[in-house]
């Protein structure tokens, strides 16, 4: 691990004393607290995320992300909720994330330095490291998720920031993984994210993306049930029930064209259920070996 490359990697996220957010201050031993939170999750009303005083890097977190994505009270900005999300997301996805992440890692085989944007609790970065990528970094705006990741996976550098403002040096990575992030970015910031990818990815480098499929979002209940069985119906229910404020514009855009406008050629665009798997290459020349500085 080249710890001199990104100075912020010196932060030991596993050991940082993070402040309690409002969900952490609730008395979870009381049944009324649990019932209140269940009702909040099931409700269609959403509040804004409240960042506690003293949270590291709070000035770097874009306002658009401070919403209660996935129906999570206070989003992923508390110890308790973030830890629960880290444990529960794969279960909610019925175990499909295991082979989804494996496909991403396979597509990045041969890359020497990979950054996982929107790394969350670190499962994708951990898969990349286990697959043999020599140098893996994970970036996420939530210190709480970074702490979950750092406590679970070793040998990976964890950075705090937004995918559209990574702070990485120019042409510093030869691989990027993006797992369930792009559909959470509003169109304006998605343009900034694509420009950032062009800046940080070496010519010839790959960007591999795994996103929710438009299949379960577009097809009727009967069509998705007939084509994909009860699992397809379950993922359709999720696409309609879970709060994703930017999902519709994501599914409607010509993403291959937007990639091309920023110097990337789409090599694979595989739309199934529940995933859309995409692989793009940064045009402009062959990949050079990542510098070890």
N, C-alpha and C positions, 0 to 999 in steps of 0.2 A: 504494500500500500504506500503510495507516494504522498505522505502527509504534508509535504512542503507545497504541493500544488494548490490546495485550497486551504487557506489559513484557518477557516472556520471549522475545519475538521478536527481541530484541537479541542473543541467543546466536547466534553464527555456527556452526551445526552442521557446516558443511563444513570448518571449520578447527579444531574442537575436537580436542584430543589425547586420544582415548579409550584406556583401558587394555586390554591384551590379556587376553582370556578364555582358558580352557584350550585350546580348539581352535586358537587363534592361536599357541600356544606349541609345537604339534606340528611335527615335521619332515615337511613334506608332500612333500619330495623322495624320501622312502623309500617304496617299494612296500608295505611292511608297514603303514605308517601309513594309506595309502589303502585297503588291504584291510580293516584294522580298522574304519575309519569306514564302509565299505560294509556290513560285517556289522552294525554298530551300527544303521545306517539300516534294514536289512532285518529286524532282530530285532523281536520283539513286546514286549520289555522296554523300559521307559522310565525315565529318571532324572529327577531334579529339576534345574532350571537353577541354575547357580552364578554369581552376580554377582561380578565382580572388585572388589576394593577400589578406591576412587576413581572408580567409575562415577557420572556425574552423575545426580542424581534417583533413585537406587536406592530411597530411602525412599518414593517415590510409586508404586512398582510393586506392584500387588496380588499376593498369594501365588498366587491361582488361575492366573495367567498364567505362572507360573514352572514350566512343564511343557514337555516336548519335543514341542510341537505339530508336526504334519506330518512326524513322524519325524526332525526336525532335531536333531543333537547339540547340546545346550545351547540349543535353541530358536533364537530370533533374537537371541541375546545374545553374539555374537562378531563380529569384523570379517569373518573369512573366510566363515563360514556365512551371515551376513546378506547379504554381497555375492553369494554364489552363489544364494541364494534370490531376490534382486532380479532376477537375470538369468534364472533358470530357471523361475519360477512360470508366466509366460505360456506358455512352451514346454510345460510339463506340462499346461496347460489347452488345448492344441492351438490356440492363437490366438484362442479364443473371448472372452477378456477384452477384446480391442480393441473389438468391437461391444457387449459388455456395458457397458463404461465409457462408450462413446459414447451409449448409451441413457440412462444416468444423467445425463450432461451435458445431453442434450436436454431431459430432464424438469425440469432446474433452470435452463433458459433464462429470463432475466429477473431472476434473483436477483442482488443486488449484492454480498452478502457470504456466502460459503459456507465452512463448516468440514467437512473430510473426516475423519471419526473412524476411527481405526485405519488411518492413511494408509500404513503400511508404507513401502515404498521410493518412494512419491510418485507412482505412475503415474496414480491416479485424480485426484489434485490437479492433476497436469500436464495431464490431459485437460480438466479444468474450465477451467484457465487458457487453454489453446489454443482452447477453445470460446467464449471471450469474457467469462467471469465476471470482473468488475473486481477483486474482492478475494477471494483464496483462501487458506485456512489449512489446514494439515495437522497432526493430532495423533496421536501414537503413544507408547507407553511405552518403546520400545527406542531408546536413543541411537544404536545401530549402524544401525538402519534409517533414522532421521532423518538421519544423516550420508550414507547412500546417496542419500536423496531430495534433500538440499540440494546435493550435488555434481552431480546430474543436472538439476534443475529450478530455474530462477531466477524471481524475481518472486512467490514464494510464501512465506508465513510458516510456520515450522515450530515446533510446540510439543510439549513432552514432558508426558505425562499419561495418565490413564485416561479412557475414554469416559464412565464414570459419575461422574467428578470432573474436569471439564474446566478449572475455574478461570475460565471465561469469564464476563463480566458478564451480568446478566439481559437477556433479549430482545435479544441482541446480534447474532444472525444471522438472515437470512431464508431460508437454505437449508442443509441438511445432507445430505452424501452418506455412505453407509455401505456399504462394499464388502467382503464376506467377513469380517465381524466378529461379527455377532450370534450365529452358531452356535458361537462360541468363548467365550461368556459364560455362566456358570452362572445358573440361574433367579433366585436371590436378587439377584445383581448386575445382571441384566437389568432387574429392577424399578427399581433405582437409576438405571440408564442411561436408562430411559424417563422417569423423573421429571426427570433432568437435561435431557433433550431438551425437555420442557415448559418448563423454566426458561429455557433459552437461546434458544429459537426464538420469533421474533415471531409474534403472532397472524396467521394467514393464510400463514405460512411453510411451506415444504415439506421433508419428509424423504423422501429417495429411497434405496432399499435394494436391493442385489444380493447374494443369498445362494445357497449350493448348493441345488439343487432336491431336494425329497423324492422325485421321480420315480425317480431312479436308486437311491435308498436303499430304496424300498418295493417296486418292481416285481421280479418274479422275473427271473432271467437271460434266460429265453426271451422274456418279455414286453418287457423293455427292448430286447433285440436286435431283436425284430420291429418295435417302434415307432420305434426310434431308430438302428438299425444298429450297426455296430461301435463308433462313438463312444459310443453309449449304454452299451454293455457296458464300454467303457473307463472311463467316469465311474462306473459302478456298482462296478467293481473299486477305483477310487480311494476311493469312499465307504466301502468296507469295509476297505481296507488302510491308509489314512493315519490317523494317530492324531488323533482329534478327540473328546476326552472328553465334550463336552457336546452332541454332534450329535443324539443320540436325543431328549433332552428338548426341544431346539429344534424338531425336526420334529413333535413330538407336541402342541405347545401351540397354543391358539387365539389366534394372534398379533394378529389384527384386534381381538379383544376386549380384549387387554391394551393395545393402542394407544389404544382408545377410553376405557379407564379413566384414561388420562393426557392426555386432551383432544385426541387425534388421530383424524381420520376417514380410513380407508383408501379411497383413490380407485382404485387399481389393485393387483391381486394376480394376477400372471400367472405361472403355474407351468408351466415347460417343462422342457427338458433341455439343458444342465446347470444352468440358472439359475432361481431364483425372483426375479422383479422386483416390487418393491412401491413404491408412491408414496402418501404420506399427507400431509394438510394439518393444520396446527395451527389448531384452531377458536378463534373468539373475535373475529374482525374482520379487516379487510384488512391487507395488508403495508404498513408505512410505510417510506419510504426509509431505508436504513442510515445512521446518523449518521457523519459524517466526523471529528467531534471535532477 
